[in-house]
Structure formats: C-alpha cells, structure tokens
Amino acid sequence: MSVRKTALCALLLAGCAPAKVDAPPPATASYDGRALAKACEGRTGWDDPAPPAHVYGNVYTVGTCGITVLLITSKEGHILIDGATQNAATSIIDNIVILGFKLSDVKYLLSSHEHLDHVGGLSELKRVTNAQVIARPEALVSLETGRPDVTDPQKDVLPSFPGVKVDQTIMDGELVTLGSLKIRAISTPGHSPGGTSWTWKSCEDGKCLQFVYADSLSAVSSEAYKFTEHPEYVAILRKTIQKIASLESCDLLITPHPSQSVFFERLAGQEALLNSSGCRAYGTNASTRLNQRLAKEVSQ
C-alpha cells in the first residue's frame, strides 16, 4: 500500500487493511538524519517533500526540505509545531503516518510565526487531526484571516494563506501541557508581530536535554519598508534577539528554516547536534545582520 493511501485510510478509518498508524512508535534508529540530509541535498524549497527523522527522545522532524515541522510525542497524545505551506500539508500528514503515529493523537498545533511558509498548512492539519490551535494573541488575527498584520515588515510581499481558527491564546512564559509534555511559550516578536519560540525537555536513555525551537530573528521586509523609519519595531526585535541569546538552558537549538541552524547537517552527524552556546551564537549573528541592514539603509 502506498504511503498516501495508507494516510488516507488512516483518516477514513474504513475500507482499508490495518494501517501503520495502529503500530507502536517506531525504533528511532530507522529514521536517522542521514537519509533526510541526503534526500534534501540541493533541495530547499518550502514544499519539497522530505522523509521524517528522529531528533532526540520523543521529538521527530516531519516537515519539508526547506521548512521545519516538529512532532513531540507522548502516550497521552502529540504536539505539532508549525505546519509549513498549504501544499506541504499532505507530506506532513504522510510523515506522521510513516512514523507509526495516529493523526487523531495530535492534540495541539503550535507555530513559530504567522507567515504562509510556516502556518499555511495548519488549516488542513487541523481538519485531519481535529487538534486545537494555540497561539499568542498578537498572532491570532493573522492566523485566522490568513493575512499579515499591518505592522509586519513583510506585509506588502507576503501572499495570504488559508486561515485557521485559534482555539486558545497563550502568554509569554505560559505552558502548553499534555500529559507528561510541558512546552513553554517564549514571546519573540520582531520577524513578525506574533513570533513565538518554544522550549521543553526531552529525555533519552536517562539523559534529558533542553530544546529551544527559536523563531526566525532576521530583519526581512518589503523593499518599501525601512527599519530605520520604525525605531520602535527595531527595539522590539533587538529585545527578542537578546532574549534568545541570553537563554540559560539551550542544549539543542532548532529553527523554523533548517538552514538557519544547520539542522539537517547536525542530524546527519556532519556537525555537532548539541551546542550549549547555540542560542547565544544564533542571537549574535542576528544582531550583526540587523546592524548591517540598518547601516545599509542609512547609506542609501
């Protein structure tokens, strides 16, 4: 049976042979990052399908070659962070099924920021899983309308995406709790007004690591937008960059675009998976790029 047919059977729950979703969680060794890195070599498109891979403990990546989507699992149910694009929803669904997890066990959908390349697939993912969407209040209107906020530096160049109903809002520092899972929201506006990072602990063989899924920190905008003309927004972005750089516990950094944190190379063993200074370096690099952007605007 094809992967797509298996996924469809899992959704319809009728007229099919027993689907892999009824199997227990797989042996993690079957889904190492080397196959993922090889499959995505030279492919970084937001919609480019990628195989799933085990990250550490109860965490898997189920996104595309260009967009990170994380599945955090537990006996009580699972949490999905980000949904990539509308076109990528099918491959995300397939990856969850391939891993042996039930789509109906995905209970919560979270997101990093309200741009189509990270949340365009949430509407379809919510439909097939019936999961609840949780987001910061600043992202609510954009998520539900599918349009960027008027204060978003990229508002004039971002296409719309299918809106998704937000079931619950969450504030900075609050926890999303599902059985044994406890995932803390970190308010990180700047790349978008509703930007949110997430942190949690995952354990494997008695060793627990602090994950940080840090939102994008880049100062990207439409051509007409000048950051130098919006000092209050720049101050918000600087505060966010410092916030991520100053996180005391950051064993395993992951970012919405895999390339931002050489995520696939680290999963493949080409770079160190763990780096306690990863968040600090991520913030330092973002600060340098922001300063360069501001200097460029002044010189023009």
C-alpha positions, 0 to 999 in steps of 0.5 A: 500500500502506498504511503498516501493511501495508507494516510488516507485510510488512516483518516477514513478509518474504513475500507482499508487493511490495518494501517501503520498508524495502529503500530507502536512508535517506531525504533528511532534508529530507522529514521536517522538524519542521514537519509533526510540530509541526503534526500534534501541535498540541493533541495530547499524549497518550502514544499519539497517533500522530505522523509521524517527523522528522529531528533532526540527522545520523543521529538521527530522532524516531519516537515519539508526540505526547506521548512521545519515541522516538529512532532513531540510525542507522548502516550497521552497524545502529540504536539505539532509545531508549525505546519509549513505551506498549504501544499506541504500539508499532505507530506506532513500528514504522510510523515506522521503516518510513516512514523507509526503515529495516529493523526487523531493523537495530535492534540495541539498545533503550535507555530513559530510565526504567522507567515504562509511558509510556516502556518499555511498548512495548519488549516488542513492539519487541523481538519485531519487531526481535529487538534486545537490551535494555540497561539499568542494573541498578537498572532491570532488575527493573522492566523485566522484571516490568513493575512499579515498584520499591518505592522509586519515588515513583510506585509506588502510581499507576503501572499495570504494563506488559508486561515485557521481558527485559534482555539486558545491564546497563550502568554509569554512564559505560559505552558502548553501541557499534555500529559507528561509534555510541558512546552513553554511559550517564549514571546519573540516578536520582531520577524513578525508581530506574533513570533513565538519560540518554544522550549521543553525537555526531552529525555533519552536513555536517562539523559534529558536535554533542553530544546529551544525551537527559536523563531526566525530573528532576521530583519526581512521586509518589503523593499518599501519598508525601512527599519530605520523609519520604525525605531520602535519595531527595531527595539522590539526585535533587538529585545527578542534577539537578546532574549534568545541569546541570553537563554540559560538552558539551550542544549539543542537549538532548532529553527523554523528554516533548517538552514538557519541552524544547520539542522539537517547537517547536525542530524546527519552527524556532519556537525555537532547536534548539541551546542550549549552556546547555540542560542547565544551564537544564533542571537549574535549573528542576528544582531550583526545582520540587523546592524548591517541592514540598518547601516545599509539603509542609512547609506542609501 
